[in-house]
Amino acid sequence: MESRLKVLGHPVHPMLVMFPVALFVTAVLFDIIDTVGGPDFLGEVAYWNITVGLVGGLLAAAAGLFDLLAIPAGTRAKRVGVTHAAANLAVILLFAAVWVVRLNAEYRTAGGALIAIEVVAVAILGVSAWLGGELVDRLGVGVDRDANLDAPSSLRASSSHRTGGPR
C-alpha cells in the first residue's frame, strides 16, 4: 500500500519520526546523566529536547494519520497501525505531562519520578517503533506499489507511473 503523503516521491511519515525518537531518547539519557551528577546544563537541554520532540511527534503523527486512514479496515495492517498510533499517542501524552511539570518548575531538571515516566515512555516508543517496522517491512504499508531492486528513481518517475497508466 503506497503512502498517501509524499515529498519528491518519498513518504513523509518516516522522514519525520526519526526526530522525536532521537530527541526523546537523548532527553532521557541527559536527564539520567544530570541526576547522577553530570553537568548542570544537561537537565535544561533535556527539557528543550522534549519540547522540540513533542512538536516533531505531533507533525509525525499527523503525517502517519494519512497512511493509517488509507489502510483497509479488517486487515492485520489496520490492527497493527492502530496499535502503533495508540502507542505513539501514549508516548506523546507521557512526555507532555513531564514537559508541563518541568515548565512550571523553578528549575527545568527532572527528578526520579519524572525520569521513571520518561523511561516508560521510551520503552513504549521502542515497541511502537518495532510496530512501525512491522507495518513497512512485513505488511508493505507506505511502500511504493512498483518497488523492486531495479525500480527507477522517484525523481524520474513519469506522470503515467504516478497515475497508474502504462509506461
PyMOL commands that set and color helices and strands:
alter all, ss='L'
color gray80, all
select helices_A, chain A and resi 12-35+41-70+76-103+112-138+154-156+159-163
alter helices_A, ss='H'
color red, helices_A
select strands_A, chain A and resi 6-7+10-11
alter strands_A, ss='S'
color yellow, strands_A
deselect
rebuild
show_as cartoon
